[in-house]
Amino acid sequence: MNINTYAHKYLKPLLTNETVALDLTCGNGLDTLFLAQNSKKVYAFDIQERAIENAKKRLTGLDNVTFIKDDHARVDLYVKEEIDVAMMNLGYLPHSDHKITTKASSSLQAFLKTYALLKDGGYFSLALYLGHEGALYEYHAFLKELAGYLIIDHYQNKRTLLEPQLYIIKKADRPQIHYPQKV
């Protein structure tokens, strides 16, 4: 099973007709379609006009998606409400110019801003693709950042270095650690 299928199977039971969802990298619209079919409202970001056009074609007949052609790091300028679920696939638009890729700095900003928008108990699906230039840097930057978050699932189809990896993060209060006072 590929990581997109795994993410959809994992998230589907969590989605309702009241869900507000966010696709930070709409690409060709597979995740956007999944979210739109199972949610009340979806925000879908991409920096490429071609990606938004491809996604819109895939979503014919669905009117619950707001497409935003901008860097996902600017999510807070567009989304002003709490969200229940977010999805982000890092890498490049399939079947297009592989030199146009996500970058660690903007992707981390997008993650942090989106996490702040998540309701308590909300979910963030993060797919890391490792087959493009700069991908390993992006991957390691995220691994360092994710150390402080509640990762409730990790999926990788094959166990080789360059296979895509999926992380499901749940927004939860971070436990407070209380150290005993010295007497």
Buried (B, 14 or more C-beta within 10 A) or exposed (E): EEBBEBBBEBBEEBBEEEBBBBBBBBBBBBBBBBBBEBBBBBBBBBBBEBBBBBBBEBBEEBEBBEBBBEBBBBBBEEBEEEBBBBBBBBBBBEEBEEEEBBBBEBBBBBBEBBBEBBEEEBBBBBBBBBEBEEBBEBBEBBEEBBEEBEEEBEBBBEEEEEBBBBBBBBBEEEEEEEEEEEE
